[in-house]
């Protein structure tokens, strides 16, 4: 027997109604709980309190699954841009549509890195956004990201980095809207310029999603270290010569770590003093507005340089002409440089450098005195020559040279030319100029000066050079000797005359002496002849003239004993009077005549100061008794000093008449032995010995006769007769 069952019918609609009604009833009586994500990325669960107010009952980290695949179905924040900004930049001040991107290079230190996000593909707004940026080598977290106490709340960040940089966004981001998060990062010197592929974990909460605590996403972030452009300028050739066209080169150097692109350099200020104004006109041309401009640019002003790589330079060149007023000064060169930085942003900077303009060469036209001494000496009351040289010592020709000579004292006059004109003077050329000057006697022994001025044109500019020429004025000394005569006084012959200074100043320390002349030669020849005669003319027989006669001479009363002759050796001396006396038969002894030279005429005679127009007599002793009479040329050597104590020697010539003179006596200053000739000195002892022997013989003969008378019958008459005969014989 078959049994039949009714089929079971399940109605979902009925089941839903049955379940919904009890659930609504429970919700009416059980407090509602809310979950959200705080600013630190932690999930906070909020439940109502007993009095109807909400209270925090639970806080935990966000352990939501990490979204790593960002496909077309992904809804949430995505990275759209990243760059560096200035310190203090925040979302309130940042303009996302036109951000100010900062150049950052290695070793920059604490910096701010901005990452732009977009809430993509979702119908929900997001809030409570925290991002953990993984840092590559060369970067480290700084600021709040480096706070160890704060990092304890971010355990979930360890899934992507150990020391991340942390960024927060506190607002609510609508669907499709963008927002910027900022990370404090320390850029180390070891960082490299370039783009680093790094990641960031973003935790966020979708507003309006029931039961969702938080959501995490692993996002790719391009961390770009762009580098920095640092431009500088310096002159390669900075020293210029005035009044000449010179080429200058200026190096524009990129000292930074990023390339400068699209570089255009323009000279906007050239030659103005520092602080002068200059501006660039249309088309990059230079308009110098300062009236003190001292350099003219003859070359280009604008230079298109393109790219200047990091750590390299570009050189620009132009031609300038410094004016005369710029010589010996420094001049400013100001450049305006337009370029694109590491982010491609067009920037403009102004850089200044300088030029050094050399001074005009000193003494380009040299003036110098020509003479035997370094200081000119002018003789008063006379026309003196004054010579000087004009030379071009520069490397440029000179023209229209006008030279003038002006004395600084009214007692000095330029008697000759005082101005000269030279049309052209090439480099290295030299010309001698001469004139005559006259100084009055009032300037004797005093200094004076002249001013020599030269005006000329060089490099198209008029220049002036001058020379102060110091001189010393001295007097003139002109000596003359006159009134020469030969005279005898006191038994001595003398040559007398007068010495006259016909100049304008005193001759100091004057001395005079005989110089070789016709007169001295004649005197020398006469002495030589007398000396020869004396050597052959003396004999002992002449001095005795027989034995008895000589004896009678000795026994004489008042006769002349001996007389000296003339001999060689200068002026002779006259023999002294004999002491024997004159006998009955004449003189006792006569020796040869000998004369000795005298030194009285050899040495100079000191006269002293010889004033102008005041003659001084001179007297020179001479031995003239042996000279033939007649006119003789005579010379005097005169030595004197001028006003500058410089000694001078002159020879003065004259004539003198010498008459035949009688023998003269020797000066008293000589001894008696010097007056006696040598043969006479030898003959005197011999004559004395003969006389003594004769006397002894006579005495013996007389004694013998006397004895004969006393001894015998001798006839005394015969004895006296014998004696008489002997005497007569």
C-alpha positions as CSV (number, residue, x, y, z in Angstrom):
1,X,0.0,0.0,0.0
2,X,1.5,3.3,-1.0
3,X,1.7,6.3,1.4
4,X,1.7,9.7,0.2
5,X,3.6,12.7,1.7
6,X,3.0,16.3,1.1
7,X,6.1,18.1,-0.4
8,X,8.2,20.6,1.9
9,X,8.2,24.2,0.7
10,X,10.9,26.7,1.8
11,X,10.1,30.3,1.4
12,X,13.0,32.7,1.7
13,X,10.7,35.7,1.9
14,X,9.0,34.3,4.9
15,X,12.3,33.4,6.5
16,X,13.6,36.9,6.0
17,X,10.6,38.4,7.6
18,X,10.8,36.0,10.5
19,X,14.5,36.9,11.1
20,X,14.3,40.6,10.5
21,X,11.6,41.3,13.0
22,X,13.6,39.8,15.9
23,X,16.7,41.6,14.8
24,X,15.0,44.9,14.8
25,X,13.7,44.3,18.2
26,X,17.2,43.5,19.6
27,X,18.7,46.6,18.0
28,X,16.1,48.7,19.7
29,X,17.2,47.5,23.1
30,X,21.0,46.8,22.6
31,X,23.4,49.8,22.4
32,X,24.9,50.4,19.0
33,X,28.7,50.2,18.5
34,X,30.8,52.4,16.0
35,X,34.3,51.7,14.8
36,X,36.8,54.3,13.2
37,X,40.5,54.8,12.6
38,X,42.3,57.5,14.6
39,X,45.1,59.7,13.5
40,X,47.8,57.1,14.4
41,X,46.3,54.4,12.2
42,X,44.6,52.6,15.1
43,X,41.0,51.3,15.1
44,X,38.9,52.9,17.8
45,X,35.5,51.2,18.7
46,X,32.9,53.5,20.2
47,X,29.8,52.3,22.2
48,X,27.1,54.2,24.0
49,X,27.5,54.9,27.6
50,X,24.9,54.2,30.2
51,X,23.6,57.8,30.1
52,X,23.1,57.7,26.3
53,X,26.5,59.2,25.4
54,X,29.1,57.5,23.2
55,X,32.4,56.3,24.9
56,X,35.6,54.7,23.8
57,X,35.6,51.1,24.7
58,X,38.3,49.5,22.5
59,X,41.5,50.6,20.6
60,X,43.4,48.3,18.3
61,X,45.8,48.4,15.3
62,X,44.5,48.1,11.7
63,X,45.1,44.5,10.7
64,X,43.0,44.7,7.6
65,X,44.2,42.7,4.6
66,X,47.0,44.6,2.6
67,X,45.9,45.4,-0.9
68,X,48.8,45.0,-3.3
69,X,47.0,44.7,-6.6
70,X,45.8,48.0,-7.9
71,X,43.7,46.9,-10.9
72,X,40.7,48.4,-12.6
73,X,38.5,47.3,-9.7
74,X,40.6,48.9,-7.0
75,X,38.9,51.7,-5.2
76,X,41.0,53.8,-2.8
77,X,44.0,56.2,-2.7
78,X,46.6,56.1,-5.5
79,X,49.9,58.1,-5.9
80,X,49.7,60.7,-8.7
81,X,52.8,62.8,-8.0
82,X,55.8,63.4,-5.7
83,X,58.2,66.3,-5.2
84,X,60.2,68.3,-2.7
85,X,58.8,71.5,-1.1
86,X,60.1,74.2,1.3
87,X,60.0,73.6,5.0
88,X,56.7,74.6,6.6
89,X,54.6,73.7,3.5
90,X,51.3,72.1,4.5
91,X,48.1,71.1,2.8
92,X,46.6,74.4,3.8
93,X,49.2,76.4,1.9
94,X,50.0,74.0,-1.0
95,X,48.3,74.7,-4.3
96,X,48.1,71.2,-5.9
97,X,47.3,72.5,-9.3
98,X,50.5,74.6,-9.4
99,X,52.9,73.2,-6.8
100,X,56.2,74.9,-6.0
101,X,58.7,72.1,-6.5
102,X,62.0,72.6,-4.8
103,X,65.5,71.6,-6.0
104,X,67.1,69.2,-3.5
105,X,70.6,67.7,-3.9
106,X,72.8,65.3,-2.0
107,X,73.7,66.5,1.5
108,X,70.7,68.9,1.6
109,X,69.8,67.8,5.2
110,X,66.3,67.9,6.6
111,X,63.8,68.4,3.8
112,X,60.1,67.9,3.1
113,X,58.9,65.4,0.5
114,X,55.3,65.8,-0.8
115,X,53.3,62.9,-2.2
116,X,50.0,63.6,-4.0
117,X,47.3,61.0,-3.7
118,X,43.9,60.7,-5.4
119,X,40.8,58.9,-4.0
120,X,40.1,56.8,-7.1
121,X,37.1,54.7,-8.2
122,X,35.0,54.7,-5.1
123,X,31.7,56.0,-4.0
124,X,32.9,56.6,-0.5
125,X,35.0,59.4,1.0
126,X,38.1,58.4,2.9
127,X,39.5,59.8,6.1
128,X,42.0,59.1,8.8
129,X,44.7,58.5,6.3
130,X,48.2,57.5,7.4
131,X,51.1,56.6,5.1
132,X,54.4,54.8,5.8
133,X,57.1,55.7,3.2
134,X,59.9,53.3,2.7
135,X,63.2,55.2,2.4
136,X,66.1,54.0,0.1
137,X,69.8,54.3,0.9
138,X,71.0,57.8,1.4
139,X,67.8,59.0,3.1
140,X,66.6,58.7,6.8
141,X,63.5,59.8,8.6
142,X,63.5,63.0,10.5
143,X,61.0,65.1,12.4
144,X,58.1,63.1,13.9
145,X,59.0,60.1,11.8
146,X,62.1,59.7,13.8
147,X,60.3,59.8,17.2
148,X,60.8,56.3,18.7
149,X,57.8,56.7,21.0
150,X,55.5,57.5,18.1
151,X,56.8,54.5,16.1
152,X,55.5,52.1,18.7
153,X,51.9,52.7,17.4
154,X,52.9,51.6,13.9
155,X,53.6,47.9,14.1
156,X,51.9,47.3,10.8
157,X,54.5,49.4,9.1
158,X,57.2,46.8,9.8
159,X,55.7,44.8,7.0
160,X,57.2,47.2,4.4
161,X,60.0,49.1,6.2
162,X,61.9,49.2,9.5
163,X,62.5,53.0,9.7
164,X,59.8,54.5,7.5
165,X,58.9,58.2,7.1
166,X,55.4,58.8,8.3
167,X,52.8,61.1,6.9
168,X,49.2,61.9,7.9
169,X,46.2,63.6,6.4
170,X,43.5,64.7,8.8
171,X,40.7,65.7,6.5
172,X,38.1,63.9,4.6
173,X,38.7,63.2,0.9
174,X,35.7,63.1,-1.4
175,X,35.6,60.5,-4.1
176,X,37.8,61.5,-7.0
177,X,39.5,64.3,-5.0
178,X,43.3,64.6,-4.5
179,X,45.2,65.4,-1.4
180,X,48.9,65.8,-0.4
181,X,50.8,64.2,2.4
182,X,54.2,65.5,3.6
183,X,57.1,63.4,4.8
184,X,60.1,64.8,6.8
185,X,63.2,63.2,5.3
186,X,66.9,63.8,6.0
187,X,68.8,63.9,2.7
188,X,72.3,62.5,3.4
189,X,75.5,63.4,1.5
190,X,75.6,59.8,0.3
191,X,72.3,60.2,-1.6
192,X,72.5,60.0,-5.3
193,X,70.7,62.2,-7.8
194,X,68.0,60.2,-9.6
195,X,64.6,58.4,-9.3
196,X,64.2,55.7,-6.7
197,X,61.3,53.2,-6.9
198,X,60.0,52.9,-3.4
199,X,56.7,52.0,-1.7
200,X,54.3,53.4,0.9
201,X,51.6,51.6,3.0
202,X,48.5,53.8,3.2
203,X,45.9,53.1,6.0
204,X,42.5,54.8,5.6
205,X,38.8,54.4,6.5
206,X,36.0,54.6,4.0
207,X,33.3,56.8,5.3
208,X,29.8,55.2,5.3
209,X,30.8,51.6,5.0
210,X,29.0,49.7,7.8
211,X,31.2,47.4,9.8
212,X,34.5,48.4,8.1
213,X,37.3,49.2,10.5
214,X,40.2,50.2,8.2
215,X,41.8,49.4,4.8
216,X,45.5,49.2,3.9
217,X,47.0,49.5,0.4
218,X,50.7,49.1,-0.8
219,X,51.3,51.9,-3.2
220,X,54.4,52.6,-5.4
221,X,55.9,56.0,-4.9
222,X,58.5,57.6,-7.2
223,X,61.1,59.3,-4.9
224,X,63.0,61.7,-7.1
225,X,66.2,63.4,-5.9
226,X,66.4,66.0,-8.7
227,X,69.6,67.7,-7.7
228,X,70.2,71.5,-7.6
229,X,71.5,74.0,-10.2
230,X,74.0,76.5,-8.7
231,X,75.4,79.0,-11.1
232,X,78.4,81.3,-10.7
233,X,80.4,83.5,-13.0
234,X,84.1,84.7,-13.0
235,X,86.3,86.5,-15.5
236,X,88.9,84.3,-17.2
237,X,90.9,87.4,-18.3
238,X,90.4,90.2,-15.8
239,X,93.4,92.5,-16.4
240,X,92.8,95.0,-19.2
241,X,94.9,97.9,-20.5
242,X,93.2,101.3,-20.7
243,X,92.5,102.9,-24.1
244,X,92.8,99.7,-26.1
245,X,90.4,97.1,-27.5
246,X,90.7,93.9,-25.4
247,X,88.9,90.6,-25.5
248,X,87.4,89.5,-22.2
249,X,86.2,86.0,-21.4
250,X,83.6,85.1,-18.6
251,X,83.1,81.6,-17.4
252,X,79.6,80.6,-16.3
253,X,80.0,77.6,-14.0
254,X,77.3,75.2,-12.8
255,X,78.6,74.2,-9.3
256,X,75.4,72.3,-8.5
257,X,74.3,68.6,-8.8
258,X,71.7,69.1,-11.6
259,X,72.0,70.2,-15.2
260,X,71.0,73.7,-16.1
261,X,69.1,73.6,-19.4
262,X,68.0,76.4,-21.8
263,X,70.7,78.7,-20.4
264,X,70.8,82.2,-21.9
265,X,73.3,84.8,-20.5
266,X,73.0,88.5,-21.1
267,X,75.4,91.3,-20.1
268,X,73.2,93.9,-18.5
269,X,75.8,96.1,-16.7
270,X,79.3,96.7,-17.9
271,X,81.8,99.2,-16.5
272,X,79.5,100.9,-14.0
273,X,80.7,101.5,-10.5
274,X,79.3,99.1,-8.0
275,X,75.7,100.0,-7.4
276,X,75.2,101.7,-10.8
277,X,72.1,101.0,-12.7
278,X,71.8,99.0,-15.9
279,X,68.9,97.2,-17.6
280,X,68.3,94.9,-20.5
281,X,66.2,96.1,-23.4
282,X,64.2,94.1,-25.9
283,X,66.0,91.4,-27.8
284,X,68.7,91.0,-25.0
285,X,70.6,94.2,-26.0
286,X,72.3,96.2,-23.2
287,X,71.2,99.6,-22.3
288,X,73.7,101.2,-19.9
289,X,72.0,104.0,-18.1
290,X,74.8,105.2,-15.8
291,X,76.6,108.4,-16.8
292,X,79.7,107.0,-15.1
293,X,80.1,104.3,-17.7
294,X,83.9,103.9,-18.4
295,X,83.9,100.7,-20.6
296,X,82.2,100.2,-24.0
297,X,81.2,96.8,-25.1
298,X,82.1,96.4,-28.8
299,X,81.1,92.7,-29.0
300,X,77.9,90.6,-28.4
301,X,75.7,91.1,-25.3
302,X,73.5,87.9,-25.4
303,X,74.7,84.3,-25.5
304,X,72.6,81.2,-26.0
305,X,74.5,78.5,-24.0
306,X,71.9,75.6,-24.0
307,X,72.7,73.1,-21.3
308,X,75.4,73.5,-18.7
309,X,75.9,70.1,-17.1
310,X,76.5,69.8,-13.3
311,X,80.1,70.5,-12.3
312,X,81.0,72.1,-15.7
313,X,81.2,75.5,-17.2
314,X,80.5,77.5,-20.4
315,X,82.6,80.5,-21.5
316,X,81.4,83.6,-23.2
317,X,83.7,86.2,-24.9
318,X,83.3,89.8,-26.1
319,X,85.4,92.8,-26.9
320,X,85.5,95.9,-24.7
321,X,87.2,99.3,-24.8
322,X,88.1,100.8,-21.4
323,X,88.3,104.6,-21.3
324,X,91.0,106.7,-19.8
325,X,89.0,107.4,-16.7
326,X,88.9,103.7,-16.0
327,X,92.6,103.3,-15.7
328,X,93.7,102.0,-12.3
329,X,90.2,101.0,-11.2
330,X,88.0,97.9,-10.9
331,X,84.8,97.7,-13.0
332,X,81.7,95.6,-12.5
333,X,80.3,93.2,-15.0
334,X,76.7,92.1,-14.3
335,X,75.1,89.1,-16.0
336,X,71.5,88.1,-16.2
337,X,71.1,84.3,-16.7
338,X,67.9,82.6,-17.7
339,X,67.7,78.8,-17.3
340,X,65.5,75.9,-16.4
341,X,66.2,74.1,-13.1
342,X,66.1,70.4,-12.3
343,X,62.3,70.4,-12.4
344,X,62.3,72.2,-15.7
345,X,61.0,75.4,-14.2
346,X,62.3,78.7,-15.9
347,X,64.3,80.8,-13.5
348,X,66.3,84.0,-13.8
349,X,69.3,85.0,-11.7
350,X,71.7,87.9,-11.7
351,X,75.4,87.3,-11.2
352,X,78.2,89.9,-10.9
353,X,81.9,89.6,-11.6
354,X,84.6,92.2,-12.2
355,X,87.4,93.5,-14.3
356,X,90.7,95.2,-13.4
357,X,91.8,98.1,-15.5
358,X,95.6,98.6,-15.3
359,X,96.8,102.1,-14.6
360,X,98.5,104.1,-17.4
361,X,102.2,103.2,-17.5
362,X,104.2,105.6,-15.3
363,X,106.5,107.9,-17.2
364,X,105.3,106.8,-20.6
365,X,107.2,109.9,-21.9
366,X,110.4,110.1,-19.8
367,X,112.3,113.4,-19.3
368,X,115.9,113.2,-18.0
369,X,118.9,115.5,-17.6
370,X,122.1,114.9,-19.6
371,X,125.4,116.0,-18.1
372,X,128.6,114.8,-16.5
373,X,127.0,114.8,-13.1
374,X,123.7,113.7,-11.7
375,X,122.9,117.3,-10.7
376,X,123.5,120.2,-13.1
377,X,125.9,122.9,-12.0
378,X,125.4,126.4,-13.4
379,X,128.2,129.0,-13.4
380,X,127.0,132.4,-12.4
381,X,127.4,135.4,-14.7
382,X,128.0,133.0,-17.6
383,X,126.0,131.3,-20.3
384,X,125.8,127.6,-19.5
385,X,124.5,124.8,-21.6
386,X,121.5,122.8,-20.2
387,X,120.8,119.5,-22.1
388,X,118.1,116.9,-21.5
389,X,116.6,114.0,-23.3
390,X,112.9,113.1,-24.2
391,X,112.2,109.4,-24.7
392,X,109.1,107.3,-25.5
393,X,109.3,104.4,-23.1
394,X,105.8,103.1,-23.8
395,X,104.6,100.6,-26.5
396,X,102.4,103.2,-28.2
397,X,103.4,106.0,-30.5
398,X,103.1,109.6,-29.3
399,X,102.3,112.7,-31.2
400,X,101.9,116.5,-30.8
401,X,104.5,116.6,-28.1
402,X,104.9,120.1,-26.6
403,X,107.8,120.6,-24.1
404,X,108.5,123.8,-22.0
405,X,111.3,124.8,-19.6
406,X,110.5,127.3,-16.9
407,X,113.0,128.4,-14.2
408,X,111.7,128.7,-10.6
409,X,113.8,131.7,-9.7
410,X,113.6,135.2,-11.1
411,X,117.5,135.4,-10.9
412,X,117.7,132.7,-13.5
413,X,116.8,133.2,-17.2
414,X,116.5,130.8,-20.1
415,X,118.5,132.6,-22.8
416,X,118.1,129.9,-25.5
417,X,114.9,128.1,-26.5
418,X,112.4,127.4,-23.8
419,X,109.7,125.5,-25.8
420,X,110.1,122.6,-28.2
421,X,107.6,120.8,-30.5
422,X,108.0,117.2,-31.6
423,X,105.5,116.0,-34.1
424,X,105.8,112.2,-33.6
425,X,107.8,110.0,-31.3
426,X,107.7,106.3,-31.9
427,X,108.2,103.7,-29.1
428,X,111.9,103.5,-28.1
429,X,112.8,106.8,-29.9
430,X,114.8,109.5,-28.1
431,X,115.6,113.1,-28.8
432,X,118.1,115.5,-27.3
433,X,117.1,119.1,-26.5
434,X,119.5,121.8,-25.5
435,X,119.4,125.4,-24.4
436,X,121.4,128.1,-22.6
437,X,120.7,129.5,-19.2
438,X,122.1,132.4,-17.2
439,X,122.2,132.8,-13.4
440,X,123.0,136.0,-11.5
441,X,125.8,136.3,-9.0
442,X,123.3,136.6,-6.1
443,X,122.7,132.8,-6.5
444,X,126.3,131.8,-6.1
445,X,126.7,128.9,-3.8
446,X,123.0,128.2,-3.6
447,X,120.5,125.8,-5.3
448,X,117.8,126.6,-7.8
449,X,115.5,124.5,-10.1
450,X,113.7,124.3,-13.5
451,X,110.4,122.7,-14.3
452,X,110.3,120.7,-17.5
453,X,106.7,119.9,-18.7
454,X,105.7,117.7,-21.6
455,X,102.1,117.6,-23.0
456,X,101.5,114.8,-25.6
457,X,98.8,112.7,-27.2
458,X,98.8,108.9,-26.8
459,X,96.0,106.5,-27.7
460,X,93.9,109.5,-28.6
461,X,94.1,110.9,-25.1
462,X,96.0,114.0,-23.9
463,X,98.5,113.3,-21.2
464,X,101.1,115.3,-19.2
465,X,104.4,114.5,-17.7
466,X,106.8,116.8,-15.8
467,X,110.3,116.9,-14.3
468,X,111.6,119.2,-11.6
469,X,115.3,119.7,-12.5
470,X,117.4,120.8,-9.5
471,X,120.6,122.7,-10.2
472,X,123.4,124.3,-8.1
473,X,124.9,127.8,-8.9
474,X,128.6,128.2,-8.5
475,X,131.0,131.2,-9.2
476,X,133.6,131.4,-11.9
477,X,137.4,131.3,-11.2
478,X,139.8,132.7,-13.8
479,X,143.4,133.1,-12.7
480,X,146.1,135.2,-14.4
481,X,149.7,135.9,-13.6
482,X,151.4,139.2,-14.6
483,X,154.2,141.6,-13.8
484,X,157.0,138.9,-13.7
485,X,160.5,140.3,-13.0
486,X,163.8,138.9,-11.9
487,X,165.4,140.8,-9.0
488,X,168.1,140.4,-6.4
489,X,167.7,141.3,-2.7
490,X,170.0,140.5,0.1
491,X,172.4,138.5,-2.1
492,X,169.5,136.2,-3.4
493,X,167.9,136.3,-6.8
494,X,164.0,136.2,-6.8
495,X,161.3,135.8,-9.4
496,X,158.4,138.1,-8.4
497,X,155.0,138.7,-9.9
498,X,151.3,139.0,-9.2
499,X,148.5,136.4,-9.2
500,X,145.0,137.7,-10.0
501,X,141.5,136.0,-9.7
502,X,139.4,137.5,-12.5
503,X,136.4,135.3,-11.7
504,X,133.3,135.9,-9.6
505,X,134.0,133.7,-6.5
506,X,136.9,133.0,-4.2
507,X,139.5,130.4,-5.1
508,X,140.1,128.4,-1.9
509,X,143.3,126.8,-0.5
510,X,145.5,128.2,-3.4
511,X,149.1,127.0,-3.8
512,X,151.7,128.0,-6.4
513,X,155.0,126.6,-7.6
514,X,157.3,126.6,-10.6
515,X,156.4,124.3,-13.4
516,X,158.7,123.0,-16.1
517,X,159.5,125.7,-18.6
518,X,162.2,127.4,-20.7
519,X,163.6,129.1,-17.6
520,X,163.9,125.9,-15.5
521,X,165.5,124.1,-18.4
522,X,168.1,126.9,-18.8
523,X,168.9,126.8,-15.1
524,X,169.3,123.0,-15.2
525,X,171.7,123.2,-18.2
526,X,173.8,125.9,-16.5
527,X,174.2,123.9,-13.3
528,X,175.2,120.8,-15.3
529,X,177.9,122.9,-17.1
530,X,179.3,124.3,-13.9
531,X,179.5,120.9,-12.3
532,X,181.6,119.6,-15.2
533,X,184.0,122.5,-15.0
534,X,184.5,122.0,-11.2
535,X,185.5,118.4,-11.6
536,X,188.4,119.2,-14.0
537,X,189.4,122.7,-13.0
538,X,190.6,122.3,-9.4
539,X,194.2,121.4,-8.5
540,X,196.2,121.6,-5.4
541,X,199.0,123.6,-7.1
542,X,196.6,126.5,-7.7
543,X,195.9,126.7,-4.1
544,X,199.6,127.2,-3.0
545,X,201.6,129.0,-5.9
546,X,204.9,127.9,-4.3
547,X,205.8,127.1,-0.8
548,X,207.1,130.4,0.4
549,X,204.3,132.4,-1.3
550,X,201.6,130.2,0.4
551,X,203.2,130.7,3.7
552,X,203.3,134.4,3.2
553,X,199.6,134.2,2.4
554,X,198.8,132.6,5.7
555,X,200.9,135.1,7.6
556,X,199.3,138.0,5.7
557,X,197.0,140.4,7.4
558,X,193.6,140.7,5.9
559,X,194.1,138.9,2.6
560,X,191.6,136.6,1.1
561,X,192.1,133.0,2.2
562,X,190.1,130.9,-0.3
563,X,187.1,131.3,-2.6
564,X,184.7,128.6,-3.7
565,X,183.9,128.0,-7.3
566,X,180.9,126.8,-9.2
567,X,179.8,123.1,-9.3
568,X,176.9,121.0,-10.4
569,X,173.8,120.4,-8.3
570,X,171.8,123.5,-8.4
571,X,172.5,127.0,-7.3
572,X,176.0,127.4,-5.9
573,X,177.3,129.1,-2.8
574,X,180.0,131.8,-2.5
575,X,183.1,130.9,-0.5
576,X,183.7,132.5,2.9
577,X,186.5,135.0,3.5
578,X,189.8,133.4,4.6
579,X,191.2,134.0,8.0
580,X,194.9,134.1,7.1
581,X,195.1,137.5,5.7
582,X,196.9,138.9,2.7
583,X,200.7,138.3,2.6
584,X,203.2,140.2,0.8
585,X,203.0,138.0,-2.2
586,X,199.2,137.8,-2.7
587,X,196.5,135.3,-1.6
588,X,197.4,132.2,0.3
589,X,195.0,129.6,-1.2
590,X,192.6,129.6,-4.0
591,X,190.3,126.6,-4.5
592,X,188.0,125.7,-7.3
593,X,184.6,127.4,-7.4
594,X,181.8,125.0,-6.4
595,X,178.0,125.8,-5.9
596,X,175.3,123.5,-4.4
597,X,171.7,123.3,-5.3
598,X,169.0,124.8,-3.2
599,X,165.6,123.2,-2.4
600,X,163.8,126.5,-1.9
601,X,162.3,126.6,-5.3
602,X,161.0,123.0,-5.5
603,X,158.0,122.9,-3.1
604,X,154.6,124.7,-3.5
605,X,154.0,128.0,-1.7
606,X,150.6,128.3,0.1
607,X,148.8,131.5,-0.8
608,X,145.4,130.8,0.8
609,X,142.0,132.2,-0.4
610,X,142.2,134.2,-3.6
611,X,139.4,136.7,-3.7
612,X,138.0,138.1,-7.0
613,X,139.8,141.2,-8.4
614,X,142.3,141.2,-5.5
615,X,145.9,140.4,-6.8
616,X,148.3,138.7,-4.5
617,X,152.1,139.0,-5.0
618,X,154.2,135.9,-5.4
619,X,158.0,135.6,-4.8
620,X,160.0,132.5,-5.8
621,X,163.8,132.4,-4.9
622,X,166.1,131.5,-7.8
623,X,169.8,131.2,-8.7
624,X,170.1,133.2,-11.9
625,X,173.8,134.3,-11.7
626,X,174.9,131.6,-14.1
627,X,172.3,132.3,-16.8
628,X,172.9,134.3,-19.9
629,X,170.8,137.4,-20.0
630,X,167.6,137.4,-22.1
631,X,163.8,136.7,-22.2
632,X,162.7,133.4,-20.8
633,X,159.4,131.6,-20.8
634,X,158.3,130.7,-17.3
635,X,155.3,128.5,-16.1
636,X,153.5,128.3,-12.7
637,X,151.4,125.4,-11.4
638,X,148.4,126.7,-9.4
639,X,146.1,124.4,-7.4
640,X,142.8,125.7,-5.9
641,X,139.3,124.6,-4.8
642,X,135.9,125.9,-5.9
643,X,132.7,126.5,-3.9
644,X,131.9,122.8,-3.9
645,X,135.4,122.0,-2.5
646,X,136.4,120.4,-5.8
647,X,140.1,120.9,-6.5
648,X,141.4,122.2,-9.9
649,X,144.9,122.6,-11.3
650,X,145.9,125.2,-13.9
651,X,149.2,126.1,-15.6
652,X,149.8,129.8,-15.9
653,X,152.5,130.9,-18.4
654,X,154.5,134.1,-18.6
655,X,157.8,135.7,-19.7
656,X,160.6,137.2,-17.6
657,X,163.8,139.1,-18.5
658,X,167.0,137.8,-16.8
659,X,170.1,140.2,-16.7
660,X,173.7,139.1,-16.2
661,X,174.1,139.2,-12.4
662,X,177.1,139.3,-10.1
663,X,178.1,136.4,-7.9
664,X,175.9,136.1,-4.9
665,X,176.5,134.9,-1.5
666,X,175.1,131.8,0.0
667,X,172.1,132.0,2.2
668,X,172.9,132.1,5.9
669,X,170.9,129.0,6.5
670,X,173.7,126.8,5.0
671,X,176.8,125.7,7.0
672,X,180.4,126.8,6.1
673,X,181.3,123.3,5.1
674,X,178.6,123.3,2.5
675,X,180.2,126.4,1.0
676,X,183.7,125.1,0.6
677,X,184.5,122.9,-2.5
678,X,185.8,119.4,-1.8
679,X,189.3,120.0,-3.3
680,X,189.8,123.0,-1.0
681,X,188.7,121.0,2.0
682,X,191.4,118.4,1.1
683,X,194.1,121.0,0.3
684,X,193.8,123.0,3.5
685,X,195.3,120.3,5.8
686,X,198.1,119.6,3.3
687,X,199.0,123.4,3.1
688,X,199.0,123.7,6.9
689,X,201.3,120.7,7.2
690,X,203.7,122.1,4.7
691,X,203.7,125.5,6.5
692,X,204.4,123.9,9.8
693,X,207.3,121.8,8.4
694,X,208.8,124.9,6.8
695,X,208.6,126.8,10.1
696,X,210.2,124.0,12.0
697,X,213.1,123.9,9.5
698,X,213.7,127.6,9.8
699,X,213.8,127.4,13.6
700,X,216.3,124.6,13.5
701,X,218.6,126.5,11.1
702,X,218.5,129.6,13.3
703,X,219.3,127.6,16.4
704,X,222.3,126.0,14.7
705,X,223.8,129.3,13.8
706,X,223.3,130.7,17.3
707,X,225.3,127.8,18.7
708,X,228.1,128.4,16.4
709,X,228.4,132.0,17.6
710,X,228.5,131.0,21.2
711,X,230.9,128.1,20.9
712,X,233.9,129.4,18.9
713,X,235.6,132.2,17.2
714,X,233.0,132.4,14.6
715,X,232.7,135.7,12.8
716,X,229.3,137.1,13.7
717,X,229.3,139.4,10.8
718,X,229.7,136.5,8.4
719,X,226.8,134.7,10.1
720,X,224.3,137.6,9.5
721,X,225.6,138.0,6.0
722,X,224.9,134.3,5.3
723,X,221.4,134.7,6.7
724,X,220.7,137.7,4.6
725,X,221.8,135.9,1.5
726,X,219.5,133.0,2.4
727,X,216.6,135.3,2.8
728,X,217.4,137.1,-0.4
729,X,217.5,133.8,-2.2
